[in-house]
Amino acid sequence: MFTCLSPGAIGVRVTNLKEAIEAARIGGFEGVEFNPFEVADLEEKQGVDYVNSLFAHAAIRPGAFGLPVDWRGEEAKWREGLAQLPRLARAAAAIGCYRTATWVPPASNELTFVENWRFHVERFKPIAQILADVGCSLGLEFIGPATSRRNYLYPFIYTMEKMLELAEAIGPNVGLLLDSWHWYTSGGTVEGILKLRKKDVVYVHINDAPDGIPREKQIDNRRALPGETGVIDIANFLRALRHIGYDGPVTPEPFKAELAYLASDEERLRTVGAATRSVMHRAFGEE
């Protein structure tokens, strides 16, 4: 496992790959998420070796990239994304990154569970097939909090086990983006993680939950830094992932409003980086 930065997840704005890599270095992260469109353009203009050198010179690894396909909206947009995806997936694979992910809404006002299941399988199958051609895996993130689905007519998937069923219906290179927040708020257990296979987990997010709020009343965008409150058992969450063989990026996604009040991006990066390293050390000692 290695620590990874998603700049936007902590309110740090970067405009290009160099800035993203430098942000990861400042925060003490080992890897970073990247924009596959920019990487593909850079590879075509300056070569794969040049892009690899940007990472290597900073001792930062390419961690993952957000799925670059608008699969939720109109069919035309989805098909446009499908047409671009082979180029982007090849570009990511060329720098040794084989992980992408997206989140799945936990409810709908328009589609029943069965209709929504069919929609997701139809939209994701071609995406997964394109990714598989270059050895890439797709992680699907379930949204756990009860508060995220309470005002909708039709609940959909909001647990780890059910999301794995959907992943298996889509393709062999599809698994989970497993977020400790959604694992906790959906009632997930360490025992549940220990039943997974290595291939079932594509990407991992970590964070903590505010203290003094019942699990069923937690709100998705009000979280805490990894290890800040101890409400989420992140150490055993991480230990269970290592036990099943997960060796990929671990990215903090705290959605903590107070980070915006820090004096600078550098302070945000160092604060979140330190919290992330602390929970890794707590889980494994040597991290």
N, C-alpha and C positions, 0 to 999 in steps of 0.2 A: 504494500500500500504506500501511496505517496500523497503528500498534501498538495492541493491544487487550488488555484485562485480563479474565481469568476468575478472580474472587477465590478460588473454591474450589480451583483448580488450584495455588495457592501457599499454601494453608492459611489464607487470610483469610476470616473468617466475616462476611457481611453479612446483614441482616435485611430490607432493603427497597431500592428503587431509588435513593433518595437516598444511602444508604450506599454502594451499589455505584459510583455516579457519583463520590462523594467519594473513594473508594478509588482509582479510576482517576486522578483529579486528583493525589492525593498521590504516586502512583507515577510520574507523568509520562507516562501512557498517553494515547493520542488517542481511544480508544474503549473500550467495555465490553460484556460479555455481560449480558443481562438476563433476568428471569423474565417470560415472556409472559402468565402468568396475572395477575400484578400489573399489568402494563402495560394489559391489557384492562380490568381493574377500574377503574384510574385514568382511562382514557379515557372509560369509561361514566359515572363519577361526576363527574369534573372537566374532561373534555374533552381532545381531542388537543393543543390549543394548550398546555394546562398541562403535559402530559408532554413535549412538545417543548421547553418553556421550561426544564425541569429539566436537560436535556442542554445546551441553548444557553448557559445562564448559567454552566455550568462549562466550556464549550468542549470537551465530550466528545461523541463520536458513538456512537449505538447500533451495536454491532458485529455481533452474532449472538445467536441463542438456541438452547438445546438442544432437540432435537425433543421436544415435549411429548406423546408417544404411547407407551404401553407396548406396543410391537410384538413383544417377545420372548416374552411370557407367554401367558396364556389368551386365547382368542378374545374372550371377553366384555370383558376389559380393553382389548384392541385396539380393539374396536368403540366402546367408551366414549370412548376417546381420539380416534377418528375423528370422533365426533359433536361433540367440543369443538374440534377443530382449526380449522374455518373461522373461528370467532370469534377465536381466538388469532392465526392467520395474518393476518387483516384488521387486527388491532391492531398487529402488528409492521410491516406494510406502511404503515400510517397514519403511523408515525414514521420511515419511510424505511429500514427494515431488511428485507432480502429474502433472508436467509441463515439456514438452520438446519442442524443436523448431528447425526449419531449414529454410534456405532461398531458394527462387526459382528464377532462372535466368530469366531476363526480356525479353529475346530475344533468337533467335537461327538462325544458318545458315543452319541447316539440316531439322528442323521440322516446318511445317506451324502451324498457331495458333490451328487449329482443331487437328492436329496430336499431338502437344505438350500437349494440354488439355487432350487428351486420354492417353498419356504417363503418365502424372502426376496422373491422377485418378487411373490408373492401378497400379502404383508403390506405391501410398500412401494408398490405401484402405486396403491392408493386414496389413500395419503398424498401421493404426488407429484402426483396429479391435483388434490387440494384445494389444495395449495401453488401449483400452476401457475395456479389461478384468480385469485390475487392477485399473481402475478408473482414468487413466492418459489422459491428453489432449495434442494435438499436435498443435503448433502454426506455421503458414506459414508466412514468411516474404516476402513482395513484395519489389522490388528494384526500387526506384522512379526516379532517375535522368535521364533526356533525354540523357545525355552523356554516360550513361551505355548501351544504346541500339542503338545508332545512326549508328554504323558500322556493324550491323547485317541485314540479309535479312528479317527475320520474327520476328516482335515484338510479345511479349507474354504479360503476366500480369504485370502491374506496378502501379496499383491503389488499394486502400483499398477495394473499392466496388467489383471490379472484383475478387480479391483474396478471398473475402467472398463467392462469387459464386462457386469458385473452392472448397473451404472448405466444403460447403454444399453438393457438389457433391461427396465428399469423405466420410464424416461421421459426426454424431452428436457431436463427441468429438474433432472436428477439427475447429480451428479458426485462429486468427491472432497473429503473432508476430508483434506488432505495434511499429515501430521505428519512433521517431519524425522527424528524417532526411528524411526518405522516405515519410512520411506523408507530410512534407513541400515541398519537391522537386517534388512530384507528383501532387501538387495542392490541397492537402487535406484541409478540413476546420473543425473547432470546431463543426459546425452544423452537419457535417457528422458523427463525433464521437458520438454525442448525439443521433443519430438514431440507434446506435448499442445496442445490448443486452450484459449483463454481460458475457455470455458464448462465445460471439464472440471474446473476447480478452483473449489470453492465457498468453502472456508475453509482456513486454514493455521495449524498449530501449529509452534512451534520449541522446541528444547531441545538438550542435548548429551549425550554418553555418557561414562561413567566410563572413564578411561584404563587400559590394561593388561589389558583383558578382551577376548578374541576376540569378534568380532561374533556368532557363533553361540551364545555363552554369555551374552550380555547379557540382563538380566532387566528386564521392563517397568517396574516401579515403582522402579527404581534408576537415576536419571538425573542430569543435571547442568544447571546454568544455561546458557542460550544462550551459546556462545562460551567456556565455562569451560575446557574441555580441548582443544578443537580436533580431537577425534576425528571429529565430524561436520562436513562442509564446508558450514557454514550460509551463508557468504557467497555461494558459487556456487549453492547451493540457491535462495537469494532472488533472485539475479541471473537465474537461469533462469526463475523465476516471473514476474519483471517482463518478461523478453523475450517471453513468450507473452501478456502483457497483463493478468496478474492485478493487480487494484487493490484488493483487499479487506483484511480484518483479518488481522493477524499476531499470534498469541496465544502467549505462553510457557506451556509446560506441563512444568516441570522435574522434578516429583515427587522433589524433593531433601529427604531426611529432615532434614538439618541446618538447613533453614529454620525448623523448629519450635523450634530452640534460640535463635533471635534474640529480642531483648528484647520486641518489640512488632510488631503488624500494620504499623505505619508503617515500621519497619525492613525488614520483609519486602517491602513494596511498593516502597520505594526501592531495595532491593538488586536485585530482579528487574527493576524498571523500568530501572535503569541498565544491567544486562546486556543487556536487549532493545534499548535505544537504541544500545548499543555495537556490536552485530552489524549493526544496520541501517546505522550509519555506516560500518562496515567494508565492507559490501556496496555502498553507494551514495554515500558521502561526504557528501551533503547532508542525509541523514535526521537 
